Amino acid sequence: MEPSPVPPGLPVVHAAAEYADEVRAVLLAHKERGVLRLAGPLGEALAGAVRTVCARSGRPRPDGPDGPVTGPGPGRSGRPVRSGPGRLRPAWGPGGPLLLVPVPSARRAVGARGHDPARRIALAAAGVLRGAGCPVRVPPVLRQARRVRDQSGLGARDRLVNVSGALGVVPGGGRLLSTGPAVLVDDLMTTGASLAEAARAVSAADGLVVGAAVVAAPPDCLIRN
């Protein structure tokens, strides 16, 4: 199944696990309670989803042509959430680092939590992928261009309106995005609104968005193979 409604421009998204039970508890502990040691296993799970994005969009797998697509972490890695008309360009060959572009949290949320969960997990995932021989960077290219409401409690359509036009690329970010293909990353996808907005902002800066990877998504968003 897909998020409903499907946000315009949402790229192909792969999730490492269902957002339920132990996975939900681990994500909340890391995000809201600051259990930062959990960034390591969450990064391993995210790396598995990134591997699947690479394999299914034409890029050589981060751990070699014969390496596994899935990686360690909670649940089944690399599960497809949806496939849609997001602004994906053709597959590419070797050359240039893989860019993991985190969806940024609002400044007030970062201040309240004391950290940016998506960026911390992205950095952990990059470490896993580098260990497998993949050149990876985590450029801080996205920023909040305007203030948004707290997304909790908002429905799908309200979330889409809330984040529309909310993200921008930092000065010099376009140059960073030109160095390689970008995979958008986040800890959780619920409605897909934030990922769609991130894809819009990166594409507007002429970045090459080849997909998105998240640690978890709700069970009803996962495509059953």
Rosetta blueprint (number, residue, H / E / L):
1 M L
2 E L
3 P L
4 S L
5 P L
6 V L
7 P L
8 P L
9 G L
10 L L
11 P L
12 V L
13 V E
14 H E
15 A E
16 A E
17 A E
18 E E
19 Y L
20 A L
21 D H
22 E H
23 V H
24 R H
25 A H
26 V H
27 L H
28 L H
29 A H
30 H H
31 K H
32 E H
33 R L
34 G L
35 V L
36 L H
37 R H
38 L H
39 A H
40 G H
41 P H
42 L H
43 G H
44 E H
45 A H
46 L H
47 A H
48 G H
49 A H
50 V H
51 R H
52 T H
53 V H
54 C H
55 A H
56 R H
57 S H
58 G L
59 R L
60 P L
61 R L
62 P L
63 D L
64 G L
65 P L
66 D L
67 G L
68 P L
69 V L
70 T L
71 G L
72 P L
73 G L
74 P L
75 G L
76 R L
77 S L
78 G L
79 R E
80 P E
81 V E
82 R E
83 S L
84 G L
85 P L
86 G L
87 R L
88 L L
89 R L
90 P L
91 A L
92 W L
93 G L
94 P L
95 G L
96 G L
97 P L
98 L E
99 L E
100 L E
101 V E
102 P E
103 V L
104 P L
105 S L
106 A L
107 R H
108 R H
109 A H
110 V H
111 G H
112 A H
113 R H
114 G L
115 H L
116 D L
117 P H
118 A H
119 R H
120 R H
121 I H
122 A H
123 L H
124 A H
125 A H
126 A H
127 G H
128 V H
129 L H
130 R H
131 G H
132 A L
133 G L
134 C L
135 P L
136 V E
137 R E
138 V L
139 P L
140 P L
141 V L
142 L E
143 R E
144 Q E
145 A L
146 R L
147 R L
148 V L
149 R L
150 D L
151 Q L
152 S L
153 G L
154 L L
155 G L
156 A H
157 R H
158 D H
159 R H
160 L H
161 V H
162 N H
163 V H
164 S L
165 G L
166 A L
167 L E
168 G E
169 V E
170 V L
171 P L
172 G L
173 G H
174 G H
175 R H
176 L H
177 L H
178 S L
179 T L
180 G L
181 P L
182 A E
183 V E
184 L E
185 V E
186 D E
187 D E
188 L E
189 M L
190 T L
191 T L
192 G L
193 A H
194 S H
195 L H
196 A H
197 E H
198 A H
199 A H
200 R H
201 A H
202 V H
203 S H
204 A H
205 A L
206 D L
207 G L
208 L L
209 V E
210 V E
211 G E
212 A E
213 A E
214 V E
215 V E
216 A E
217 A E
218 P L
219 P H
220 D H
221 C H
222 L L
223 I L
224 R L
225 N L
